[in-house]
Amino acid sequence: MSSPDVLTANELMRLHMPNKRTELVRGRLIVREPAGLRHGAIAAELTARLRNFVTERSLGIVVAAETGFKIFSDPDTVRAPDVGFIGADRVPRPLPRGYATVAPDLAVEVLSPDDRAGEVLDKVGDWLRAGCRLLWVLDPERRIARVYRADGTESLLSVDGSLDGEDVVRGFACRVAEIL
């Protein structure tokens, strides 16, 4: 085992913390309570829509909430988006039993009432530095979505706007109002 203050991705995989959500950020264990019902319903709805679109077109795979991705090493960082998409050309084969060591092409984060702005921005930065090409942050309280791109651009969408898969999930679009 590593030093008491720093965990590895392998150690995180062996931890058993029932009824908790965990991530590893630069070797530090982050433990949170389970997400609320609204959070889960939003993540499930978007997962279903995205999965149906991706599957019908054989574009890759969509993963559900709490799927871990080891995006940095020494110290390890394992992040878990609420929804993730990996394009067909980047899907690890065979699928690993543990964490994927690639970032998703698209990551989606659904904010919870206890999320802190700084922590959310840290997560956005981690995803983008790890190679995520498109990131959607959905804010149910404000009924908005923020879109972050690998090229550094970002957009703010109102409830009347539309999430667009851009060049990452070409052709996918979903009105923010239909999700939030």
The 8 nearest C-alpha neighbors of each residue, nearest first, counted from 0:
[[1, 2, 10, 6, 3, 7, 5, 9],
 [0, 2, 6, 5, 3, 7, 4, 10],
 [1, 3, 5, 4, 0, 6, 7, 26],
 [4, 2, 5, 1, 6, 0, 27, 26],
 [5, 3, 2, 6, 27, 26, 1, 28],
 [6, 4, 26, 2, 27, 3, 1, 7],
 [7, 5, 26, 1, 10, 27, 8, 11],
 [6, 8, 10, 9, 75, 26, 11, 5],
 [7, 9, 11, 10, 75, 12, 77, 6],
 [10, 8, 12, 7, 11, 13, 6, 97],
 [11, 9, 7, 13, 12, 8, 6, 14],
 [10, 12, 8, 14, 13, 9, 7, 6],
 [11, 13, 9, 10, 14, 8, 97, 98],
 [14, 12, 10, 11, 15, 9, 8, 16],
 [15, 13, 11, 12, 16, 10, 9, 17],
 [14, 16, 17, 13, 12, 11, 19, 18],
 [15, 17, 19, 14, 18, 20, 21, 30],
 [18, 16, 19, 15, 20, 14, 33, 32],
 [17, 19, 33, 16, 20, 32, 31, 15],
 [20, 18, 32, 33, 17, 31, 16, 21],
 [21, 19, 31, 30, 33, 32, 18, 22],
 [22, 20, 30, 29, 19, 31, 23, 28],
 [23, 21, 29, 78, 77, 28, 24, 79],
 [22, 24, 28, 77, 76, 27, 26, 29],
 [25, 23, 76, 27, 26, 77, 22, 28],
 [24, 26, 74, 76, 75, 27, 23, 73],
 [25, 27, 5, 6, 74, 75, 24, 23],
 [28, 26, 24, 23, 25, 5, 6, 29],
 [27, 29, 23, 22, 30, 24, 26, 21],
 [28, 30, 22, 21, 23, 27, 31, 24],
 [31, 29, 21, 20, 28, 19, 22, 32],
 [32, 30, 20, 19, 21, 33, 29, 34],
 [31, 33, 19, 20, 34, 30, 18, 21],
 [34, 32, 19, 20, 18, 31, 35, 36],
 [35, 33, 38, 32, 39, 36, 111, 20],
 [36, 34, 38, 37, 39, 33, 111, 40],
 [35, 37, 39, 38, 40, 34, 41, 33],
 [38, 36, 40, 39, 35, 41, 139, 34],
 [37, 39, 41, 35, 36, 40, 34, 42],
 [40, 38, 36, 42, 37, 41, 43, 35],
 [39, 41, 37, 43, 42, 38, 44, 36],
 [42, 40, 44, 38, 43, 39, 178, 37],
 [41, 43, 39, 45, 40, 44, 46, 81],
 [44, 42, 46, 40, 41, 45, 39, 47],
 [45, 43, 41, 47, 46, 42, 40, 48],
 [44, 46, 48, 42, 47, 43, 49, 41],
 [45, 47, 43, 49, 44, 48, 50, 42],
 [48, 46, 50, 44, 45, 49, 51, 43],
 [49, 47, 45, 51, 50, 46, 52, 44],
 [48, 50, 52, 46, 51, 47, 45, 53],
 [51, 49, 53, 47, 52, 61, 48, 46],
 [52, 50, 54, 48, 49, 53, 47, 55],
 [51, 53, 49, 50, 55, 54, 48, 56],
 [54, 52, 58, 50, 56, 51, 55, 57],
 [53, 55, 57, 51, 56, 52, 50, 58],
 [56, 54, 52, 53, 57, 51, 58, 50],
 [55, 57, 54, 53, 58, 52, 59, 51],
 [58, 56, 54, 59, 53, 55, 87, 60],
 [57, 59, 53, 87, 56, 86, 54, 60],
 [87, 60, 58, 86, 85, 57, 53, 90],
 [61, 59, 85, 84, 62, 86, 87, 53],
 [62, 60, 84, 50, 83, 85, 63, 59],
 [63, 61, 83, 82, 84, 60, 66, 64],
 [62, 64, 82, 66, 81, 65, 46, 83],
 [63, 65, 81, 82, 66, 80, 62, 79],
 [64, 66, 79, 67, 80, 81, 63, 20],
 [67, 65, 79, 64, 63, 62, 68, 80],
 [66, 68, 79, 98, 78, 77, 65, 69],
 [67, 69, 99, 98, 77, 78, 70, 100],
 [70, 68, 77, 100, 76, 98, 71, 99],
 [69, 71, 129, 68, 76, 100, 102, 77],
 [72, 70, 76, 75, 69, 73, 74, 129],
 [73, 71, 75, 74, 76, 70, 69, 25],
 [74, 72, 75, 71, 25, 26, 7, 76],
 [73, 75, 25, 26, 72, 76, 7, 71],
 [74, 76, 72, 26, 73, 25, 71, 7],
 [75, 77, 24, 23, 25, 71, 69, 70],
 [78, 76, 69, 23, 68, 22, 67, 70],
 [77, 79, 68, 22, 67, 76, 80, 23],
 [78, 80, 67, 65, 66, 68, 81, 22],
 [81, 79, 82, 108, 107, 106, 64, 83],
 [80, 82, 64, 108, 107, 42, 65, 109],
 [83, 81, 107, 63, 80, 64, 106, 62],
 [84, 82, 106, 62, 61, 105, 103, 80],
 [83, 85, 61, 105, 103, 60, 104, 62],
 [86, 84, 103, 104, 60, 59, 90, 89],
 [85, 87, 59, 89, 88, 58, 90, 84],
 [59, 86, 88, 58, 90, 89, 85, 60],
 [87, 89, 86, 90, 59, 85, 58, 91],
 [90, 88, 87, 86, 91, 85, 101, 59],
 [89, 91, 87, 88, 85, 92, 86, 59],
 [90, 92, 94, 93, 89, 95, 99, 101],
 [93, 91, 94, 90, 95, 89, 88, 87],
 [92, 94, 91, 95, 90, 96, 99, 97],
 [93, 95, 92, 91, 96, 90, 99, 97],
 [96, 94, 97, 93, 99, 98, 91, 92],
 [97, 95, 94, 98, 99, 93, 12, 67],
 [98, 96, 95, 99, 12, 67, 9, 94],
 [97, 99, 68, 67, 69, 100, 95, 96],
 [100, 98, 68, 101, 69, 95, 97, 67],
 [99, 101, 69, 70, 68, 98, 102, 71],
 [102, 100, 99, 70, 103, 68, 69, 129],
 [101, 103, 131, 130, 129, 70, 68, 104],
 [102, 104, 85, 105, 84, 131, 83, 106],
 [103, 105, 131, 132, 85, 84, 133, 102],
 [106, 104, 133, 84, 103, 134, 83, 131],
 [107, 105, 83, 134, 80, 82, 103, 135],
 [106, 108, 135, 82, 81, 134, 80, 136],
 [107, 109, 136, 81, 80, 137, 110, 135],
 [110, 108, 137, 136, 138, 81, 38, 111],
 [109, 111, 138, 137, 108, 114, 112, 139],
 [110, 112, 114, 113, 109, 38, 34, 35],
 [111, 113, 114, 110, 140, 115, 139, 35],
 [112, 114, 111, 115, 110, 31, 116, 32],
 [115, 113, 111, 112, 110, 116, 119, 118],
 [116, 114, 118, 117, 119, 113, 112, 120],
 [115, 117, 119, 118, 120, 114, 121, 113],
 [118, 116, 120, 119, 115, 121, 122, 114],
 [117, 119, 121, 115, 120, 116, 122, 114],
 [118, 120, 122, 116, 121, 117, 123, 115],
 [119, 121, 123, 117, 122, 118, 124, 116],
 [122, 120, 118, 124, 119, 123, 125, 117],
 [121, 123, 125, 119, 120, 124, 126, 118],
 [124, 122, 120, 126, 121, 125, 119, 127],
 [123, 125, 121, 127, 122, 126, 128, 120],
 [126, 124, 122, 128, 123, 127, 129, 121],
 [125, 127, 129, 123, 131, 124, 128, 122],
 [126, 128, 131, 124, 130, 129, 125, 149],
 [129, 127, 125, 130, 126, 124, 131, 149],
 [130, 128, 126, 127, 70, 102, 131, 125],
 [131, 129, 127, 128, 102, 132, 126, 104],
 [130, 132, 104, 127, 126, 102, 103, 133],
 [131, 133, 149, 104, 148, 130, 105, 127],
 [134, 132, 148, 105, 131, 147, 149, 104],
 [135, 133, 106, 147, 105, 107, 146, 148],
 [134, 136, 146, 107, 145, 137, 108, 147],
 [137, 135, 108, 145, 144, 109, 107, 146],
 [136, 138, 144, 109, 110, 108, 135, 139],
 [137, 139, 110, 143, 140, 142, 141, 144],
 [138, 140, 142, 141, 179, 137, 143, 110],
 [141, 139, 142, 138, 112, 143, 110, 111],
 [140, 142, 143, 139, 138, 144, 157, 158],
 [143, 141, 139, 140, 138, 158, 179, 157],
 [144, 142, 157, 138, 141, 158, 156, 137],
 [145, 143, 137, 156, 136, 138, 155, 146],
 [144, 146, 155, 136, 154, 135, 156, 147],
 [145, 147, 135, 154, 153, 134, 155, 136],
 [148, 146, 153, 134, 133, 152, 135, 145],
 [149, 147, 133, 150, 152, 151, 132, 153],
 [148, 150, 132, 151, 127, 133, 131, 147],
 [149, 151, 148, 152, 132, 147, 153, 127],
 [152, 150, 149, 148, 153, 147, 127, 132],
 [153, 151, 148, 150, 147, 154, 149, 146],
 [152, 154, 147, 146, 148, 151, 155, 145],
 [155, 153, 146, 145, 156, 147, 152, 144],
 [154, 156, 145, 144, 146, 157, 153, 143],
 [157, 155, 144, 160, 143, 145, 154, 158],
 [156, 158, 143, 159, 160, 144, 155, 142],
 [157, 159, 176, 175, 160, 143, 142, 156],
 [160, 158, 157, 176, 175, 174, 161, 156],
 [161, 159, 156, 157, 158, 175, 174, 162],
 [160, 162, 174, 175, 173, 163, 172, 159],
 [163, 161, 173, 172, 174, 175, 164, 160],
 [162, 164, 172, 165, 171, 161, 173, 170],
 [163, 165, 168, 171, 169, 167, 172, 166],
 [166, 164, 163, 169, 167, 168, 170, 171],
 [165, 167, 169, 168, 164, 170, 163, 133],
 [166, 168, 165, 164, 169, 104, 105, 133],
 [169, 167, 164, 166, 171, 165, 170, 58],
 [170, 168, 166, 164, 165, 171, 167, 163],
 [169, 171, 168, 172, 164, 165, 163, 166],
 [172, 170, 164, 169, 168, 163, 173, 52],
 [173, 171, 163, 162, 164, 161, 170, 174],
 [174, 172, 162, 161, 175, 163, 171, 177],
 [173, 175, 161, 176, 177, 160, 162, 172],
 [174, 176, 158, 178, 161, 177, 160, 179],
 [177, 175, 158, 179, 174, 178, 159, 160],
 [178, 176, 174, 175, 179, 173, 158, 44],
 [179, 177, 175, 176, 41, 45, 44, 174],
 [178, 176, 139, 177, 175, 142, 41, 158]]
